Amino acid sequence: MSTRLFEQSSLGGMILPNRIVMPPMTRARAAEGGVPTPLMAEYYRQRASAGLIITEGTQVSPEGQGYAWTPGIHSAEQVQGWRAVTAAVHGMGGRIFAQLWHVGRLSHVSLQPGGAAPLAPSALVADGVEVFIDPDRLGAAAAQGRKVQHSPPRALAAGEIKDIVRQFAMAAANAMAAGFDGVELHAANGYLINQFIDSGANLRTDCYGGTLANRLRFLAEVTRAVAAVTGAERVGVRFSPLTTAQGAVDDTPESTYLAAARLMDDIGVAYLHITEADWDDAPLMPAAFKEALRMVFAGAMIYSGHYDRTRAEHAIGQGWADLVGFGRPFIANPDLPRRLRTGAALNMGDPSRYFGGAARGYVDYPPLAAR
Ligand SMILES: Cc1cc2nc3c(=O)[nH]c(=O)nc-3n(C[C@H](O)[C@H](O)[C@H](O)COP(=O)(O)O)c2cc1C
């Protein structure tokens, strides 16, 4: 089998020792006030042999929070907490980006300041599109029953959209102050930026909706504002073109996301991170689409979603991917790069401990015995 996965690579001026990425994974273990804890520093420290770690989704503002116990990056205490995380990863020779997110309509009144309605491009969604929230992920706010409808969102006024652009820029400045090597913008999986992009989620009639250029305007403004703070080479952007996760669907995803990729190329961001799967929602992404993305975007391409070593080597060999994310395997295997290289067996993860809780199912997965 090819061994390109273990070759070094470069990203935004950094040298990565391998092409294995730990993609963003919410673990819902922050302290009160969304402050990262020493346990989180230990979790990321254990996984520092990844070529690149991308943190769990981290809210840019109180309104951007969508689940209980997720961390933020808008307060001084949060920045202080993140400093310990980046120091732990750097102390092991690793590299770490912060994933910046605003969940938009995928929040719930119980998580919003003052119990206000969650914010969204549009108060309505397109016919036939349903948006549900899994009550398990709401922690204390969990309702009875299997699924709860999201709280009806309120459409953002144009001035409020500018405020959120500024929140992303401030969060990026905070991330650099906290010692991160860069930031990833979460424009995937049905969260706020994705809600602006996809035709089924954005029913606005002003300059942020309607035409494709208008639906990409919020993405462009956020990316430019963040790049102005960090440098474009320290910014990555995550898209999920074909998944229908959490109700975000586009009528013509291939042309929409090729246009988005072109825009990101113009801005000069370091990488695009394509998620092909959200849990089990993993539509087949045609090779021609991946080749087209490669043609329009000059930076690095990362793919995540149900990868194992064979598929990862294939993706790199075919030229679509420069780097490959392994999500759930990294939860259960802190030393995943070594296991993939040696062909060692993988630990199985415990999905009941993915979200929330403490050390168990988080920092207690055993590494291979030292030799
Ligand atoms: C527990 C868990 C939490 C996740 N949280 C996030 C998140 O915060 N942001 C994000 O972009 N993707 C998130 N994802 C998606 C992963 O980054 C990845 O795309 C997905 O798990 C598919 O990769 P895999 O099959 O290798 O696990 C999450 C996935 C899991 C399993």
The ligand as an SDF file (V2000), in Angstrom:
LIG
                    3D

 31 33  0  0  0  0  0  0  0  0999 V2000
  -18.8320   13.4080   18.3660 C   0  0  0  0  0  0  0  0  0  0  0  0
  -18.7410   14.2070   17.0920 C   0  0  0  0  0  0  0  0  0  0  0  0
  -18.8110   15.5840   17.1300 C   0  0  0  0  0  0  0  0  0  0  0  0
  -18.6780   16.3460   15.9600 C   0  0  0  0  0  0  0  0  0  0  0  0
  -18.6520   17.7100   16.0470 N   0  0  0  0  0  0  0  0  0  0  0  0
  -18.3390   18.4450   14.9550 C   0  0  0  0  0  0  0  0  0  0  0  0
  -18.0920   19.8470   15.0720 C   0  0  0  0  0  0  0  0  0  0  0  0
  -18.1000   20.4410   16.1580 O   0  0  0  0  0  0  0  0  0  0  0  0
  -17.8060   20.5180   13.9270 N   0  0  0  0  0  0  0  0  0  0  0  0
  -17.7500   19.8950   12.6950 C   0  0  0  0  0  0  0  0  0  0  0  0
  -17.4820   20.5460   11.6920 O   0  0  0  0  0  0  0  0  0  0  0  0
  -17.9610   18.5700   12.5830 N   0  0  0  0  0  0  0  0  0  0  0  0
  -18.2240   17.8270   13.6710 C   0  0  0  0  0  0  0  0  0  0  0  0
  -18.3460   16.4650   13.5620 N   0  0  0  0  0  0  0  0  0  0  0  0
  -18.1270   15.8110   12.2380 C   0  0  0  0  0  0  0  0  0  0  0  0
  -16.6760   15.3030   12.1200 C   0  0  0  0  0  0  0  0  0  0  0  0
  -15.7550   16.3850   12.0240 O   0  0  0  0  0  0  0  0  0  0  0  0
  -16.4680   14.3900   10.8820 C   0  0  0  0  0  0  0  0  0  0  0  0
  -16.7060   15.1350    9.7110 O   0  0  0  0  0  0  0  0  0  0  0  0
  -17.4200   13.1990   10.9130 C   0  0  0  0  0  0  0  0  0  0  0  0
  -17.3200   12.5330   12.1710 O   0  0  0  0  0  0  0  0  0  0  0  0
  -17.0930   12.2010    9.8020 C   0  0  0  0  0  0  0  0  0  0  0  0
  -15.8000   11.6610    9.9640 O   0  0  0  0  0  0  0  0  0  0  0  0
  -15.5650   10.1720   10.5690 P   0  0  0  0  0  0  0  0  0  0  0  0
  -16.4380    9.2580    9.7820 O   0  0  0  0  0  0  0  0  0  0  0  0
  -14.0840    9.9400   10.3730 O   0  0  0  0  0  0  0  0  0  0  0  0
  -15.9540   10.1890   12.0190 O   0  0  0  0  0  0  0  0  0  0  0  0
  -18.5160   15.6920   14.7110 C   0  0  0  0  0  0  0  0  0  0  0  0
  -18.4880   14.3010   14.6740 C   0  0  0  0  0  0  0  0  0  0  0  0
  -18.5750   13.5560   15.8370 C   0  0  0  0  0  0  0  0  0  0  0  0
  -18.4640   12.0520   15.7680 C   0  0  0  0  0  0  0  0  0  0  0  0
  1  2  1  0
  2  3  1  0
  2 30  2  0
  3  4  2  0
  4  5  1  0
  4 28  1  0
  5  6  2  0
  6  7  1  0
  6 13  1  0
  7  8  2  0
  7  9  1  0
  9 10  1  0
 10 11  2  0
 10 12  1  0
 12 13  2  0
 13 14  1  0
 14 15  1  0
 14 28  1  0
 15 16  1  0
 16 17  1  0
 16 18  1  0
 18 19  1  0
 18 20  1  0
 20 21  1  0
 20 22  1  0
 22 23  1  0
 23 24  1  0
 24 25  2  0
 24 26  1  0
 24 27  1  0
 28 29  2  0
 29 30  1  0
 30 31  1  0
M  END
$$$$
